[in-house]
Amino acid sequence: MVSKIDYQSKIPNNVGLSDSPKLQKALERWLPNYLDWWQEMGPEGFQQDEVYLRTAVSVDTDGWAHFDYVKMPEYRWGIFLTPSEQERTIAFGDNIGQRAWDDVPGEMRTELRRLIVTQGDTEPASVEQQRLLGQTCPSLYDLRNLFQVNVEEGRHLWAMVYLLMMHFGRDGREEAEELLQRRSGNADSPRILEAFNKPIDDWLAFFCFTTFTDRDGKYQLGALAESGFDPLSRTCRFMLTEEAHHMFVGETGVSRVIQRTIELMKTAPEGDVAKAGGIPLDLVQRYINEWYTASLDLFGSENSSNSATYFAAGLKGRWAEATDPRITDHTALNATYHLDVPNNGGFEDQEIPLRRAMNLVLRDSYVEDCERVIVRWNKVLEKAGMTERMKLPHQRFNRGQGVYASGHYDPEGNPISASEWEAKRDQWLPSKADLAYVKSLMVPVMEAGKFAPWIAPPRKGINGQPIEFEYVKRA
């Protein structure tokens, strides 16, 4: 079934806003505030440029994206849900088998609002983190990809704001305003989750963010797409379609950095990549360590009463809860999860009721996905005849949340002292010197078909266009 989007209204949508004048008026009041936020906190210095962007024209799998030049403030943000499934039922928890809810059950109002607000807060946060990156873009191809990510994060904010205003009344409208008031990294009014307050000052950080942190977003959205609250499920299913491109940008970006480094290792005098203006492989590894571990923290506590509540109520499931044949017990009442927890300098096995370990279960799916990314990066190294390999650090390493946050561990997960951590930290995570070096490479390249010397060109362009295409027309 094709679900067309109404582009005649001020707010493009396929949710019938014209049939809800009160909601339409609330969203139209919110729109100018959103545009003010975009002008203040969106990509700085490019608001008048024509950018070759994709825009949703329907939410079916064959025709949901249309490519054309558009100025970002004029991008057709809107509210898009996948088509509803007749007689959809809840697939897990205590309400398994019941009809999915079209309205918020009163007893779950607080929990649902918390989930939606937390997800919604990540969307503008990433735009704020990336607002200055365009000024140091390695190519017009990459600049266009950055802006595509930015406008879609903005649209994801619209998706969450619609749910808040449609289903949570005055509370929802107030939460929607607060989503525009917090700022990434602001000491007085930071974003809710710490990874979204981290600075992204260079393109390697951006590629690692979109590889690892947006991949966390994939799994959080996937868990919410299983929700028994049908509007949330349908919203997240469409968001997942857009999220795939964000991860593509990150994964291929890091891959292209690795490819260019390999080329420089083979041609630079004495293989000195840094002297040739490239990014050494061990430095790429330190960025991977930094952003992967920060993204692990986003899954929250390993032993969580909230995760048990969300699962029991049917609000948030596991990845592919309803479709993965490996998941046979959808109530998770009697199963447990085993975790090694720190104890007297060592570890002891802790048995956690499975419902309380749902953050861990979701994180395990995420880790498996990240491991597949590492395999693909290592194939680039292997194909080039290199012996070096990228790897993921242990889940205990560099953690700011959960049972390992209070200790110190090396990348293999071995306990170490605080003094050893301080002595070796810069071997494992980007140092100030590393960050300064990478930032020194960030010289903008804005001629069509040209690329910065620290990154290889992509294998192909966007939407069948050549690599030399003018993806951004400067004003």
SEKOLPA-773338 format. One record per residue (C-alpha): residue in one letter; x, y, z. Coordinates in steps of 0.001 Angstrom, whole numbers, padded with zeros to 6 digits. Example, Ala and Ser with C-alpha at 12.3 -4.5 7.8 and 13.67 -1.06 7.14 Angstrom:
! residues 2
+------+---------+---------+---------+
| type |      xx |      yy |      zz |
+------+---------+---------+---------+
|    a |  012300 | -004500 |  007800 |
|    s |  013670 | -001060 |  007140 |
+------+---------+---------+---------+
! end
This chain:
! residues 475
+------+---------+---------+---------+
| type |      xx |      yy |      zz |
+------+---------+---------+---------+
|    m |  000000 |  000000 |  000000 |
|    v |  001390 |  003389 | -001027 |
|    s |  001002 |  006080 |  001616 |
|    k |  001295 |  009456 | -000080 |
|    i |  002302 |  012579 |  001773 |
|    d |  000248 |  015762 |  001704 |
|    y |  002563 |  018479 |  000410 |
|    q | -000144 |  021099 |  000090 |
|    s | -000266 |  021838 |  003806 |
|    k |  002233 |  023945 |  005727 |
|    i |  003440 |  020760 |  007460 |
|    p |  003814 |  017807 |  005049 |
|    n |  002234 |  014751 |  006612 |
|    n |  000410 |  011480 |  006076 |
|    v | -001375 |  011539 |  009433 |
|    g | -004392 |  013632 |  008426 |
|    l | -003452 |  016881 |  010180 |
|    s | -006204 |  018690 |  008308 |
|    d | -008720 |  016579 |  010250 |
|    s | -007325 |  017782 |  013575 |
|    p | -007399 |  021620 |  013569 |
|    k | -006295 |  021904 |  017211 |
|    l | -003218 |  019740 |  016688 |
|    q | -002454 |  021422 |  013375 |
|    k | -002563 |  024839 |  015045 |
|    a | -000237 |  023674 |  017846 |
|    l |  002293 |  022322 |  015368 |
|    e |  002081 |  025447 |  013226 |
|    r |  002829 |  027522 |  016331 |
|    w |  005838 |  025301 |  016998 |
|    l |  007132 |  025591 |  013408 |
|    p |  008566 |  029166 |  013653 |
|    n |  010375 |  028232 |  016867 |
|    y |  011829 |  025195 |  015122 |
|    l |  013003 |  027312 |  012186 |
|    d |  014573 |  029804 |  014602 |
|    w |  016405 |  026915 |  016261 |
|    w |  017542 |  025615 |  012868 |
|    q |  018922 |  029012 |  011842 |
|    e |  020732 |  029372 |  015170 |
|    m |  021957 |  025796 |  015691 |
|    g |  021822 |  024175 |  012245 |
|    p |  024729 |  024056 |  009757 |
|    e |  026496 |  027395 |  010064 |
|    g |  027285 |  029263 |  006866 |
|    f |  025277 |  027140 |  004407 |
|    q |  021646 |  028110 |  004888 |
|    q |  021352 |  029769 |  001476 |
|    d |  023118 |  027034 | -000490 |
|    e |  021300 |  024685 | -002857 |
|    v |  021854 |  021128 | -001606 |
|    y |  021070 |  017925 | -003499 |
|    l |  018861 |  016279 | -000874 |
|    r |  016327 |  013491 | -000744 |
|    t |  012874 |  014243 |  000604 |
|    a |  010109 |  011815 |  001429 |
|    v |  007273 |  011710 | -001114 |
|    s |  005699 |  008520 |  000212 |
|    v |  006480 |  005980 |  002916 |
|    d |  006280 |  002847 |  000813 |
|    t |  009570 |  001040 |  000186 |
|    d |  009700 |  001875 | -003531 |
|    g |  009008 |  005570 | -003571 |
|    w |  009765 |  007206 | -000260 |
|    a |  012625 |  009436 | -001456 |
|    h |  012792 |  012211 | -004051 |
|    f |  016115 |  013903 | -004901 |
|    d |  016421 |  017565 | -005859 |
|    y |  018198 |  020770 | -004935 |
|    v |  016750 |  022597 | -001955 |
|    k |  017855 |  025214 |  000546 |
|    m |  017922 |  023600 |  003955 |
|    p |  015584 |  026095 |  005718 |
|    e |  013066 |  025296 |  002970 |
|    y |  013408 |  021526 |  003351 |
|    r |  010019 |  019831 |  003566 |
|    w |  010174 |  018524 |  007104 |
|    g |  007052 |  016749 |  008136 |
|    i |  005316 |  013910 |  009954 |
|    f |  005391 |  010491 |  008325 |
|    l |  004208 |  007162 |  009726 |
|    t |  004324 |  003812 |  007996 |
|    p |  000871 |  002465 |  007071 |
|    s | -001033 |  000869 |  009937 |
|    e | -001424 | -002904 |  010117 |
|    q | -004980 | -004039 |  010654 |
|    e | -005488 | -005982 |  013868 |
|    r | -001846 | -005573 |  014934 |
|    t | -001275 | -007143 |  018349 |
|    i |  001329 | -006650 |  021068 |
|    a |  004146 | -009155 |  020584 |
|    f |  005718 | -009313 |  024053 |
|    g |  005383 | -008646 |  027755 |
|    d |  002385 | -008974 |  030045 |
|    n | -000025 | -007688 |  027376 |
|    i |  001095 | -010102 |  024685 |
|    g | -001657 | -010913 |  022194 |
|    q | -003747 | -007842 |  023009 |
|    r | -004649 | -005340 |  020305 |
|    a | -001973 | -002674 |  019868 |
|    w | -002949 |  000703 |  021343 |
|    d | -003837 |  003697 |  019205 |
|    d | -003981 |  005900 |  022302 |
|    v | -001743 |  006110 |  025354 |
|    p | -002915 |  003849 |  028189 |
|    g | -003276 |  006100 |  031238 |
|    e | -001164 |  003938 |  033526 |
|    m |  001752 |  004078 |  031063 |
|    r |  001611 |  007777 |  030292 |
|    t |  004707 |  008787 |  032261 |
|    e |  006877 |  005938 |  030953 |
|    l |  005882 |  006496 |  027327 |
|    r |  006495 |  010216 |  027541 |
|    r |  009954 |  009606 |  029019 |
|    l |  010843 |  007258 |  026169 |
|    i |  009645 |  009678 |  023492 |
|    v |  011315 |  012728 |  025043 |
|    t |  014647 |  010942 |  025473 |
|    q |  014601 |  009749 |  021864 |
|    g |  013450 |  013142 |  020644 |
|    d |  016233 |  014942 |  022508 |
|    t |  018945 |  013053 |  020621 |
|    e |  017776 |  014355 |  017237 |
|    p |  018428 |  018112 |  017577 |
|    a |  021465 |  017330 |  019751 |
|    s |  023342 |  015689 |  016888 |
|    v |  022585 |  018635 |  014592 |
|    e |  024045 |  020951 |  017217 |
|    q |  027135 |  018761 |  017620 |
|    q |  027770 |  018875 |  013861 |
|    r |  026851 |  022489 |  013094 |
|    l |  030387 |  023673 |  012244 |
|    l |  031596 |  020612 |  010329 |
|    g |  030550 |  021941 |  006947 |
|    q |  033241 |  024596 |  007160 |
|    t |  035958 |  021913 |  006989 |
|    c |  034319 |  019437 |  004591 |
|    p |  036654 |  017086 |  002673 |
|    s |  034461 |  017296 | -000468 |
|    l |  031090 |  018428 | -001773 |
|    y |  030018 |  014774 | -001720 |
|    d |  030712 |  014596 |  002018 |
|    l |  029190 |  018024 |  002617 |
|    r |  025960 |  016889 |  001003 |
|    n |  025931 |  013727 |  003114 |
|    l |  026402 |  015759 |  006286 |
|    f |  023462 |  017957 |  005392 |
|    q |  021288 |  014957 |  004533 |
|    v |  021973 |  013561 |  007989 |
|    n |  021212 |  016953 |  009541 |
|    v |  017865 |  017541 |  007849 |
|    e |  016723 |  014004 |  008610 |
|    e |  017644 |  014377 |  012274 |
|    g |  015499 |  017490 |  012172 |
|    r |  012658 |  015480 |  010686 |
|    h |  013080 |  012858 |  013384 |
|    l |  012585 |  015617 |  015912 |
|    w |  009312 |  016468 |  014169 |
|    a |  008272 |  012823 |  014451 |
|    m |  008692 |  012827 |  018226 |
|    v |  007091 |  016253 |  018640 |
|    y |  004020 |  015041 |  016757 |
|    l |  003648 |  012126 |  019184 |
|    l |  004049 |  014436 |  022183 |
|    m |  001491 |  016959 |  020942 |
|    m | -000959 |  014402 |  019599 |
|    h | -001051 |  012147 |  022643 |
|    f |  000143 |  014092 |  025701 |
|    g | -001765 |  017379 |  025641 |
|    r | -000295 |  020356 |  027490 |
|    d |  002527 |  018227 |  028942 |
|    g |  003486 |  017181 |  025420 |
|    r |  003463 |  020759 |  024124 |
|    e |  005714 |  021862 |  026980 |
|    e |  008107 |  018990 |  026334 |
|    a |  008189 |  019933 |  022639 |
|    e |  009285 |  023466 |  023528 |
|    e |  011973 |  022182 |  025870 |
|    l |  013399 |  020053 |  023065 |
|    l |  014302 |  023336 |  021347 |
|    q |  015708 |  024931 |  024490 |
|    r |  018348 |  022430 |  025575 |
|    r |  021729 |  022663 |  023861 |
|    s |  024424 |  020078 |  023253 |
|    g |  027337 |  020647 |  025625 |
|    n |  025678 |  023533 |  027441 |
|    a |  026690 |  023575 |  031115 |
|    d |  023318 |  024893 |  032299 |
|    s |  020937 |  023128 |  029925 |
|    p |  022671 |  020113 |  028333 |
|    r |  021111 |  017371 |  026266 |
|    i |  019756 |  014407 |  028240 |
|    l |  022289 |  011735 |  027181 |
|    e |  026005 |  012388 |  027645 |
|    a |  027168 |  011124 |  024229 |
|    f |  025090 |  013918 |  022703 |
|    n |  027007 |  016544 |  024655 |
|    k |  030395 |  015452 |  023305 |
|    p |  032007 |  017835 |  020810 |
|    i |  032388 |  016708 |  017193 |
|    d |  035164 |  018945 |  015917 |
|    d |  036493 |  016927 |  012974 |
|    w |  035240 |  014605 |  010264 |
|    l |  036782 |  011435 |  011654 |
|    a |  034761 |  012027 |  014825 |
|    f |  031671 |  012589 |  012647 |
|    f |  032242 |  009338 |  010756 |
|    c |  032715 |  007444 |  014025 |
|    f |  029631 |  009109 |  015505 |
|    t |  027462 |  008123 |  012545 |
|    t |  028946 |  004617 |  012571 |
|    f |  028536 |  003901 |  016281 |
|    t |  026179 |  006430 |  017866 |
|    d |  023688 |  006420 |  015005 |
|    r |  023876 |  002623 |  015135 |
|    d |  022784 |  002862 |  018765 |
|    g |  019914 |  004953 |  017394 |
|    k |  019086 |  002121 |  015010 |
|    y |  018700 | -000334 |  017875 |
|    q |  016797 |  002065 |  020117 |
|    l |  014397 |  002827 |  017258 |
|    g |  014132 | -000873 |  016462 |
|    a |  013170 | -001658 |  020066 |
|    l |  010580 |  001143 |  020017 |
|    a |  009287 | -000067 |  016639 |
|    e |  008155 | -003210 |  018495 |
|    s |  006089 | -001073 |  020870 |
|    g |  002487 | -001894 |  021614 |
|    f |  001785 |  001852 |  021256 |
|    d |  001099 |  001744 |  017539 |
|    p |  001775 |  005402 |  016593 |
|    l |  005255 |  005131 |  018160 |
|    s |  005903 |  001848 |  016370 |
|    r |  004855 |  003235 |  012988 |
|    t |  006881 |  006412 |  013496 |
|    c |  010060 |  004504 |  014368 |
|    r |  009704 |  002115 |  011442 |
|    f |  009895 |  005013 |  009018 |
|    m |  012748 |  006639 |  010947 |
|    l |  014750 |  003409 |  010592 |
|    t |  014558 |  003779 |  006816 |
|    e |  016311 |  007143 |  007058 |
|    e |  018742 |  006038 |  009776 |
|    a |  020295 |  003492 |  007413 |
|    h |  021832 |  006282 |  005324 |
|    h |  023382 |  007886 |  008404 |
|    m |  025212 |  004658 |  009247 |
|    f |  026248 |  004306 |  005599 |
|    v |  027838 |  007757 |  005751 |
|    g |  029786 |  006820 |  008862 |
|    e |  030910 |  003340 |  007900 |
|    t |  031996 |  004259 |  004382 |
|    g |  033627 |  007436 |  005702 |
|    v |  035892 |  005496 |  008063 |
|    s |  036520 |  002934 |  005325 |
|    r |  037648 |  005689 |  002962 |
|    v |  039968 |  007103 |  005639 |
|    i |  041504 |  003636 |  006062 |
|    q |  041831 |  003234 |  002283 |
|    r |  043635 |  006550 |  001923 |
|    t |  045929 |  005756 |  004854 |
|    i |  046884 |  002463 |  003202 |
|    e |  047755 |  004332 | -000005 |
|    l |  049937 |  006774 |  001915 |
|    m |  051635 |  003979 |  003877 |
|    k |  052747 |  002500 |  000566 |
|    t |  053866 |  005743 | -001072 |
|    a |  054982 |  008141 |  001673 |
|    p |  058706 |  008311 |  002449 |
|    e |  059432 |  005627 |  005076 |
|    g |  055675 |  005030 |  005227 |
|    d |  055205 |  008077 |  007463 |
|    v |  051501 |  008716 |  007020 |
|    a |  051419 |  011770 |  009298 |
|    k |  054152 |  013541 |  007305 |
|    a |  052138 |  012846 |  004168 |
|    g |  049014 |  014432 |  005670 |
|    g |  047101 |  011238 |  006394 |
|    i |  045556 |  009708 |  009522 |
|    p |  047593 |  006796 |  010939 |
|    l |  045742 |  003551 |  011546 |
|    d |  046482 |  003542 |  015277 |
|    l |  044872 |  006974 |  015522 |
|    v |  041781 |  005688 |  013702 |
|    q |  041684 |  002869 |  016270 |
|    r |  041750 |  005373 |  019151 |
|    y |  038762 |  007205 |  017646 |
|    i |  036943 |  003880 |  017323 |
|    n |  037663 |  003169 |  021003 |
|    e |  036333 |  006582 |  022021 |
|    w |  033060 |  006607 |  020111 |
|    y |  032199 |  002929 |  020446 |
|    t |  032476 |  003015 |  024231 |
|    a |  030546 |  006285 |  024471 |
|    s |  027801 |  004632 |  022432 |
|    l |  027744 |  001560 |  024683 |
|    d |  026878 |  003905 |  027557 |
|    l |  023708 |  004948 |  025732 |
|    f |  022123 |  001568 |  026453 |
|    g |  021941 |  002406 |  030154 |
|    s |  022233 |  000214 |  033215 |
|    e |  022869 | -003500 |  032818 |
|    n |  020405 | -004285 |  035616 |
|    s |  017495 | -001937 |  035053 |
|    s |  014060 | -001739 |  036632 |
|    n |  013031 |  000681 |  033884 |
|    s |  013872 | -001819 |  031146 |
|    a |  011800 | -004440 |  032992 |
|    t |  008866 | -002027 |  033246 |
|    y |  009036 | -001074 |  029570 |
|    f |  009179 | -004709 |  028463 |
|    a |  006433 | -005916 |  030790 |
|    a |  004111 | -003131 |  029655 |
|    g |  004768 | -003786 |  025966 |
|    l |  006348 | -000363 |  025412 |
|    k |  009859 | -001352 |  024291 |
|    g |  010909 | -004767 |  023045 |
|    r |  014064 | -006466 |  021868 |
|    w |  015559 | -006003 |  018417 |
|    a |  013297 | -007842 |  015920 |
|    e |  011157 | -009080 |  018815 |
|    a |  008253 | -010124 |  016597 |
|    t |  010235 | -011497 |  013651 |
|    d |  013487 | -013061 |  014901 |
|    p |  012970 | -016861 |  014982 |
|    r |  015641 | -017113 |  017706 |
|    i |  013295 | -015333 |  020115 |
|    t |  010761 | -017919 |  021233 |
|    d |  009906 | -016702 |  024751 |
|    h |  008180 | -013344 |  024388 |
|    t |  007260 | -012991 |  028054 |
|    a |  010813 | -013377 |  029455 |
|    l |  009392 | -014148 |  032876 |
|    n |  011588 | -017050 |  033958 |
|    a |  014825 | -016584 |  031984 |
|    t |  017987 | -014932 |  033311 |
|    y |  021072 | -013186 |  031935 |
|    h |  024577 | -013852 |  033289 |
|    l |  026993 | -010939 |  033679 |
|    d |  030492 | -010716 |  035159 |
|    v |  030411 | -007894 |  037705 |
|    p |  033409 | -006412 |  039538 |
|    n |  034090 | -007845 |  042994 |
|    n |  037209 | -007372 |  045164 |
|    g |  039520 | -006784 |  042233 |
|    g |  038065 | -009648 |  040201 |
|    f |  034693 | -010643 |  038844 |
|    e |  031767 | -012722 |  039955 |
|    d |  028929 | -014120 |  037913 |
|    q |  025678 | -012256 |  038541 |
|    e |  022378 | -013726 |  037427 |
|    i |  019958 | -010996 |  036347 |
|    p |  016255 | -011587 |  035638 |
|    l |  015993 | -011289 |  031861 |
|    r |  013421 | -008502 |  031955 |
|    r |  015816 | -006389 |  034037 |
|    a |  018601 | -007165 |  031530 |
|    m |  016777 | -005962 |  028411 |
|    n |  019243 | -003082 |  027978 |
|    l |  021997 | -005701 |  027820 |
|    v |  020081 | -007876 |  025374 |
|    l |  019592 | -004893 |  023060 |
|    r |  023239 | -003925 |  023505 |
|    d |  024328 | -007441 |  022537 |
|    s |  022488 | -007072 |  019227 |
|    y |  024232 | -003733 |  018735 |
|    v |  027663 | -005201 |  019492 |
|    e |  027123 | -007990 |  016949 |
|    d |  026289 | -005362 |  014339 |
|    c |  029388 | -003310 |  015212 |
|    e |  031537 | -006430 |  014920 |
|    r |  030256 | -006887 |  011364 |
|    v |  031346 | -003322 |  010596 |
|    i |  034842 | -004085 |  011913 |
|    v |  034987 | -007162 |  009664 |
|    r |  034189 | -005008 |  006637 |
|    w |  036865 | -002447 |  007558 |
|    n |  039399 | -005218 |  008057 |
|    k |  038621 | -006602 |  004614 |
|    v |  039894 | -003291 |  003211 |
|    l |  043163 | -003826 |  005089 |
|    e |  043352 | -007491 |  004126 |
|    k |  042712 | -006803 |  000454 |
|    a |  045573 | -004306 |  000455 |
|    g |  047935 | -006860 |  001952 |
|    m |  048204 | -005090 |  005304 |
|    t |  048766 | -006941 |  008573 |
|    e |  047096 | -004286 |  010763 |
|    r |  043518 | -004848 |  011891 |
|    m |  040852 | -002736 |  013587 |
|    k |  038993 | -004132 |  016593 |
|    l |  036352 | -003247 |  019151 |
|    p |  037562 | -002718 |  022720 |
|    h |  036106 | -004827 |  025525 |
|    q |  032753 | -003750 |  026992 |
|    r |  034503 | -002873 |  030284 |
|    f |  036869 | -000370 |  028700 |
|    n |  036340 |  003387 |  029133 |
|    r |  032814 |  003145 |  030472 |
|    g |  030963 |  006079 |  031982 |
|    q |  027743 |  004202 |  032754 |
|    g |  026924 |  000848 |  034302 |
|    v |  028753 | -001659 |  036488 |
|    y |  032180 | -000999 |  034967 |
|    a |  032088 |  002791 |  035222 |
|    s |  033792 |  002937 |  038620 |
|    g |  036822 |  000845 |  037603 |
|    h |  039705 |  001048 |  035165 |
|    y |  040239 | -001527 |  032426 |
|    d |  042498 | -001889 |  029399 |
|    p |  041021 | -002439 |  025910 |
|    e |  041062 | -006214 |  026516 |
|    g |  038939 | -005764 |  029649 |
|    n |  041655 | -006506 |  032190 |
|    p |  041471 | -004551 |  035475 |
|    i |  044243 | -001966 |  035889 |
|    s |  045108 |  000663 |  038469 |
|    a |  044156 |  004322 |  038181 |
|    s |  047841 |  005216 |  037755 |
|    e |  048271 |  002732 |  034902 |
|    w |  045140 |  004101 |  033258 |
|    e |  046515 |  007637 |  033421 |
|    a |  049881 |  006483 |  032077 |
|    k |  048436 |  004597 |  029120 |
|    r |  045241 |  006495 |  028385 |
|    d |  046706 |  008314 |  025390 |
|    q |  047714 |  004995 |  023847 |
|    w |  044081 |  003929 |  023812 |
|    l |  042006 |  007107 |  023349 |
|    p |  042601 |  010271 |  021312 |
|    s |  045021 |  012582 |  023091 |
|    k |  044977 |  016360 |  022885 |
|    a |  047824 |  016088 |  020400 |
|    d |  045827 |  013571 |  018324 |
|    l |  042802 |  015836 |  018239 |
|    a |  044928 |  018843 |  017308 |
|    y |  046618 |  016878 |  014508 |
|    v |  043374 |  015615 |  013010 |
|    k |  041860 |  019074 |  013262 |
|    s |  044894 |  020492 |  011425 |
|    l |  043996 |  018290 |  008451 |
|    m |  040471 |  019685 |  008261 |
|    v |  041025 |  022073 |  005351 |
|    p |  037824 |  022497 |  003302 |
|    v |  037653 |  021195 | -000265 |
|    m |  034657 |  022602 | -002113 |
|    e |  035477 |  021998 | -005754 |
|    a |  033255 |  019370 | -007343 |
|    g |  035045 |  016047 | -007759 |
|    k |  037988 |  017016 | -005530 |
|    f |  038755 |  015406 | -002153 |
|    a |  040925 |  016242 |  000830 |
|    p |  044235 |  014346 |  000805 |
|    w |  043421 |  012389 |  003997 |
|    i |  040369 |  010556 |  002586 |
|    a |  039774 |  008438 | -000521 |
|    p |  036899 |  009199 | -002920 |
|    p |  033791 |  007003 | -002630 |
|    r |  033254 |  004158 | -005052 |
|    k |  030142 |  005816 | -006492 |
|    g |  028040 |  008930 | -006121 |
|    i |  024603 |  009513 | -004644 |
|    n |  021419 |  008477 | -006477 |
|    g |  023309 |  007406 | -009593 |
|    q |  025093 |  010739 | -009915 |
|    p |  028825 |  010793 | -010716 |
|    i |  031341 |  011523 | -007987 |
|    e |  032115 |  014812 | -009813 |
|    f |  028499 |  015969 | -009471 |
|    e |  027951 |  019386 | -007873 |
|    y |  026195 |  018094 | -004763 |
|    v |  026147 |  021519 | -003133 |
|    k |  025763 |  024774 | -005078 |
|    r |  027287 |  027552 | -003012 |
|    a |  025280 |  030747 | -002774 |
+------+---------+---------+---------+
! end
